[in-house]
């Protein structure tokens, strides 16, 4: 058997400790307003293990740099012990994501005079999922934003807003022109 030197073990232990602290700090830095990773929602519950019930925190996050959503499980001391990527049925947008999409529309130079002229209000926030090669296909997280009259009885425009690219790929979104949109 080979001997491992004490200094080498000390360096390895230090690296493991520092990496663990950095991972915990990164995890705690993720919240509803953070980017590129945003916390969409979280909750606490328990799971059954061979050693009995174990409490956990479940975080649903969206990583805009990877254009992907993840479910992450954390122990009560903050260590992540499970992660899975959403492949089908991405999570619904958070209130902060919807507000961010509204803000992109409010700041758009083309939309500013329309919003002022009609005293329009914004609504919506539903996900748009399209196939490959489309503006709201893989690699995008698009929300449908409705521009409405102040009493919400009149539809002025429907738009598609991409939160990954922070732009408006569909300035006038007509569902019948987008077959297969989920």
MARTORLUM-685889 format. One line per 4 residues: number of its first residue (from 0); their letters; for each residue x, y, z of C-alpha. Coordinates in pm, 1 decimal. Each point is the difference from the previous one (the first is absolute). Example, Ala and Ser with C-alpha at 12.3 -4.5 7.8 and 13.67 -1.06 7.14 Angstrom:
residues 2
0	as	1230.0 -450.0 780.0 ~ 137.0 344.0 -66.0
//
This chain:
residues 182
0	xxxx	0.0 0.0 0.0 ~ 112.0 352.6 -72.9 ~ 24.3 253.2 275.4 ~ -172.3 333.8 -37.8
4	xxxx	183.8 290.3 156.3 ~ -161.6 205.8 274.6 ~ 43.4 332.2 -187.1 ~ -176.7 -144.8 -304.2
8	xxxx	-290.1 -116.4 216.9 ~ -18.7 343.4 164.7 ~ -16.3 171.5 -341.3 ~ -271.0 -239.1 -120.9
12	xxxx	-204.1 47.7 317.6 ~ 30.9 378.5 -32.8 ~ -114.2 -9.8 -363.3 ~ -302.4 -214.3 89.4
16	xxxx	-88.7 235.4 286.5 ~ 38.5 317.0 -211.8 ~ -199.5 -152.2 -288.2 ~ -277.5 -97.9 244.6
20	xxxx	-11.7 353.9 142.3 ~ -4.8 152.5 -349.9 ~ -284.3 -230.3 -106.8 ~ -200.7 95.2 309.1
24	xxxx	64.9 371.5 -60.5 ~ -100.5 -35.8 -365.9 ~ -316.8 -183.1 101.6 ~ -89.9 266.9 254.6
28	xxxx	67.2 279.1 -253.3 ~ -276.5 -130.5 -226.9 ~ -329.8 178.1 57.5 ~ -304.8 130.4 -186.8
32	xxxx	196.6 292.5 -149.1 ~ 336.1 -162.4 -77.1 ~ 143.0 -74.1 -343.5 ~ 118.0 -205.9 -178.8
36	xxxx	-166.4 -245.5 241.4 ~ -336.5 101.4 146.5 ~ -202.8 -168.5 271.1 ~ -351.4 -53.3 -137.5
40	xxxx	-146.2 -158.9 312.7 ~ 95.1 -220.3 292.6 ~ -157.6 -200.8 281.5 ~ 87.6 -224.9 291.6
44	xxxx	-112.2 -357.8 46.8 ~ 131.9 -343.1 101.1 ~ 102.6 -307.3 -194.3 ~ 24.3 -359.8 113.8
48	xxxx	347.3 -151.7 10.2 ~ 131.3 -331.3 137.2 ~ 92.7 198.0 314.9 ~ -348.6 148.5 39.7
52	xxxx	-162.2 330.6 -93.4 ~ 240.6 270.0 -112.9 ~ -94.8 368.8 -25.8 ~ 101.7 181.3 -318.0
56	xxxx	-38.5 329.5 -182.8 ~ -99.5 -25.4 -366.8 ~ 100.3 285.6 -230.4 ~ -130.4 43.6 -353.1
60	xxxx	248.8 222.6 -183.7 ~ 47.9 125.1 -352.3 ~ 352.5 42.5 -138.2 ~ -21.2 257.2 -280.8
64	xxxx	361.7 -64.5 -106.4 ~ -94.0 -363.9 -74.0 ~ -363.6 73.7 -93.2 ~ -105.0 -282.1 231.4
68	xxxx	-205.9 -55.6 314.9 ~ 115.3 -219.5 287.5 ~ -148.3 -156.8 311.4 ~ 252.6 -2.5 284.8
72	xxxx	-28.2 -169.9 336.4 ~ 191.2 137.6 299.1 ~ 55.1 -133.5 349.0 ~ -107.1 227.6 283.4
76	xxxx	360.5 118.7 38.7 ~ -1.3 119.6 -364.2 ~ 191.7 -277.4 -177.3 ~ -140.2 -96.0 -338.2
80	xxxx	-35.8 -377.8 -31.7 ~ -214.8 -39.5 -311.6 ~ -55.1 187.9 -325.5 ~ -201.7 -79.1 -309.8
84	xxxx	-56.8 198.8 -316.0 ~ -354.4 53.2 -124.3 ~ -15.2 -159.7 -344.5 ~ -375.7 15.9 -56.0
88	xxxx	-258.0 233.1 150.4 ~ 216.6 287.0 122.6 ~ -112.5 173.8 319.9 ~ -249.5 281.9 -23.5
92	xxxx	146.7 350.0 12.0 ~ 48.8 163.5 337.1 ~ -158.6 333.9 86.5 ~ 344.5 161.2 -36.2
96	xxxx	42.6 -145.2 -350.2 ~ -340.9 131.1 -102.1 ~ 85.4 343.1 138.2 ~ 334.1 -9.2 -185.1
100	xxxx	-179.2 -78.0 -328.3 ~ -240.3 289.5 66.1 ~ 297.2 229.9 66.6 ~ 161.8 -97.9 -331.3
104	xxxx	-323.6 100.6 -176.1 ~ -30.4 323.6 202.1 ~ 355.0 106.5 -95.3 ~ -28.5 -92.1 -368.7
108	xxxx	25.4 317.1 -214.7 ~ -279.4 -116.1 -232.4 ~ -232.9 -81.5 288.2 ~ 47.9 312.0 214.9
112	xxxx	-227.2 223.9 -214.8 ~ -261.3 -276.6 -37.2 ~ -12.4 -61.3 374.9 ~ -31.4 374.7 65.1
116	xxxx	-258.6 68.0 -271.6 ~ -238.7 -270.9 113.8 ~ 95.8 8.6 369.8 ~ 46.0 -372.5 -53.5
120	xxxx	48.0 -265.4 265.7 ~ 200.7 -320.1 -34.6 ~ -118.9 -349.2 81.4 ~ 88.8 -359.6 -80.7
124	xxxx	326.5 -173.2 70.2 ~ -76.2 -340.0 -151.6 ~ 287.5 -202.1 -143.3 ~ 41.5 -29.2 -375.2
128	xxxx	170.6 -321.1 -112.8 ~ 85.9 -43.9 -367.2 ~ 200.8 -251.2 -198.0 ~ 360.8 18.8 -114.9
132	xxxx	93.2 292.4 -218.0 ~ -275.4 223.4 139.1 ~ 58.0 313.7 207.6 ~ -162.6 -159.0 305.6
136	xxxx	142.1 -347.0 -58.2 ~ 277.5 -176.8 191.3 ~ 238.4 248.9 156.6 ~ -273.1 255.0 74.7
140	xxxx	-235.7 67.6 290.6 ~ -281.5 199.6 -157.1 ~ -300.6 145.7 172.9 ~ -319.8 118.8 -164.2
144	xxxx	-79.6 360.3 97.2 ~ -340.3 151.7 -73.2 ~ -32.0 376.1 -43.7 ~ -353.5 93.0 109.4
148	xxxx	-223.4 303.8 33.0 ~ -13.8 148.5 353.1 ~ -325.2 -183.9 79.7 ~ 149.0 -321.7 -145.8
152	xxxx	-292.9 -38.3 -240.0 ~ 197.5 79.8 -315.5 ~ 300.8 -185.0 -135.5 ~ 252.2 236.0 -159.3
156	xxxx	280.8 -244.0 -72.0 ~ 147.0 -335.9 103.2 ~ 379.4 -28.8 11.9 ~ 258.5 -272.7 56.6
160	xxxx	284.2 101.8 235.1 ~ 317.7 -210.8 35.3 ~ 155.2 20.0 347.2 ~ 319.2 -179.2 -108.1
164	xxxx	87.6 256.1 -267.5 ~ -190.9 281.2 176.2 ~ -177.9 99.0 -322.1 ~ -336.3 -9.3 -177.7
168	xxxx	16.9 -257.8 -280.7 ~ -373.4 28.2 -70.3 ~ -124.5 359.1 -4.2 ~ -342.6 -118.9 -114.0
172	xxxx	-65.7 -360.2 96.3 ~ -293.1 -159.4 -182.9 ~ -53.6 -356.8 126.9 ~ -151.4 -123.3 -327.2
176	xxxx	326.4 86.5 -175.1 ~ 196.2 -223.5 238.3 ~ -134.3 -354.4 -28.1 ~ 136.9 -238.4 258.4
180	xx	63.8 265.2 263.8 ~ -56.7 -130.0 351.4
//
